[in-house]
Amino acid sequence: MVGRRPLASGDLLVRFLTPRGTLEAVAKKGQRPTGRTGRLSLFHHVRFQLYQKGPEALPTLTQVELVGRLSGLEAPRRYLMASFLAELGYALASPEAASRLFPVFISGLRGIAKHDPPLLALVWAGWRMVKAAGLAPSLLGQGTHLKGGRLGSEGVYLGEKGVEALRAILFLPGTEALAYLEGAPLDRLLYALKAHVAEQVGPLRSAPLV
């Protein structure tokens, strides 16, 4: 589950990211401190059933089963990073891209929960999710700045190590790419990620918080 918003009726509007895409549903009386509410926490892995009256109606959540939860994401800094990754995943997970994006998203959440520094996991997963959605920068051209998906003399400054790390993230298997992130300018890579996402899909509400 990647989003939840209280409604005036006492219900919850919840968002899910799945291997098939994204969806919203209403959890009736979801704000009550009862069993179902505990299963509707952010970043919980759940199985659920829906009821939908018609093709235009918002589905109603009828059953929820908790499959798993990640410890560690309750730490404030890690929670904000996970929230950014969740919002990014929801924005990118079209039905065509979701099957590629979903496992990267799950790996990213696990890395943010367990890895020190968690920023390394966020940078890796965020850029890999952008690639899974078909929106990766081409990294064509010469330069150490990134703008409009190309390297040059304008845009976000990455430096030589940042460019090398970004190429590794986008083109090498995960374990090999992580080696290039050790000592890389993670803050600049994150700033470049937020700028690139804003160019491609629009700014994310959680971006200023990480």
N, C-alpha and C positions, 0 to 999 in steps of 0.2 A: 504494500500500500504506500502510495507516494504523496497523497494529499488528503486533507480533511478540513472541512469548513463548517462551523456551526450555523444552523439556520434558525430563524426566529421561532419556528414551530417546535423547537426542541429536537429536530432531526439533525442528521449529519449528512453533508454532501462529501462523498469519499471518491478518491481517484485511485485507479489501479494501473500499473504497468505490467503487461503480460507478454509472453513470447509472440502473441498474435497482434499486439497493438495496445492501445490505451482505452479506458472507458471511465465514465462517471456513473455513480449510482447513489441513491438515497438510502441511508440507514435510518429507519423509522425509530424515533425516540432514542437515537444513538448517543445523546448527551447524558443519558441516565447512567449513574455509577453501578452498572450491572455487568454481567459476564460478557455480553457481546462487546461492550465498550472497550474492555481490556484487550480484546482481540483486534480492535480497530485502531491500533497505535501505528504511528508512522514507521515505515521500514519493516513491519512485520510481514513475513511470508505466509499467506493465507490461501485456503481454498474457499470458494464462495459459490453461492447459487443466486440467481436473479429472477425476478418476475417483471415482465414488461407488458403493459396493457396494449400498446400499439407501437408502430414503427417510429412515431414522433415523441413518444412519452419517455421520460427519464426512467431507467430501470430502478426497481426497488430491491434492496438486498434482503434476501430471505434466510440464508444460512451462511455462517462463517465458521471455518475450522482453522485454528492456528497450526501452521506447519513448522515454523521456526522463527526465532528472533535472534538478533545480534546484540551481544553485550558489548559495551564500549562506546556505542553511539550516543549514550546519554551525556557524555562529557560535552560541555557547551561548544567548544571549538569543533570537535568532531561532528556534533549534531548539525551545526551550520554548514559544514562541508557536505554532509550527507544530504541535507535539504537542497543545496545547490545542485548536486548530482541528480537528485530525484526530479527536480524541476526541469533540468536539462533533458533527462531521459523522457519525460512526458512530452516535451516539445519536439523531440526528434523521432519518437517511436511510431512512425507511420506503419501501416500493415505490411508494407514491402520491406521495411528496415528492421522491424521489431525482433524477428528471430535472430538476427545478427547482433542487435544492440543489447538484448536482454542479458545474455551471459556476461557481457562486459560490465554492465551495470551492477550485477550481483557481485562480481569480482571486485569492483570498485568499492562497494559498500563494505565488503569484508576487509579490504585493505585499509579503508578509513578507520574502521573500528579497531584494527589490530596493529597497524604499521606505525612506526615512528621514524620520520615525521609523517603524519597523515596527509600532509600536502602532497607528498610524492605520489601516493595512491590516487588522490583526486586529480592531479595533473595527468597522470597516465590514463586513468579511466575516462576523464572528460574528453581528451583528444581522440581516444580510440572510439568513443561513442559517436563523436562527430564523423569520424571515418566510416563507421558502420552505417551511418545515415546517408552516406554519399556526399558529404559536405566538407571533406578534408581539403585544406589548402594544397595547391599543386607544388608549392615551394620552388616554382620556376624562377629563374633570374638569379642575379648576384646581389648580395647585400646581407645585412644583419638586422634589418627591420622587416616586419610582416604587416602587410596591408592588402586587403582585397584578395587574400589567398596567394599573394606573390611576395617574394623577397625583393627588397630594394633599399632605398635610402630614406623612406618615409614610413610612418606607422609605428607600431610597438617595437621597441628595441629589444632584441633577443641576445645579441652578441654571438660570437662564433660557437661558444659552448651551448647556448640556447638553441641555435639552428641545428647543431649536431644532435642534441637531445630530441628535438621535435622530429627530425628525420627518423631517428631510432624508434620513437613511439609509433609513428605512422607506418613504418615499413619492416620492422623486425618483430619476431615473436615476443610475447610478453616478458619472459624471463631474461631474454637477451636485451631487450629495451631498458629494463629496470637498471641494468648496470650503467647505462649512459646517464641516468637521472641522478646518480650519486655525484654530488658536487655541481650539478647543473643549476642554473638560476631559476628555481622553481617559482618564485614570486613573479618573475617576468613571463614565464610560460603560462601561468594562471591568468595574468593580465591579458596576454595575447589571446588565450582561449575565450575569455569573456568578450573581448573586442570582436573576435571572429564570429562568435555566436550571435552577437548583437547585429553584425552585418548580414548574417545569413538568415536568422529566424526572428530577430528582434531581441531587445534586452530582457533579461530575466529579473524578476523581482528580488530574488535572493542574491544576485550578483554583488551588490554593494556590501553585503555582510561577510563575504569571504575574501 
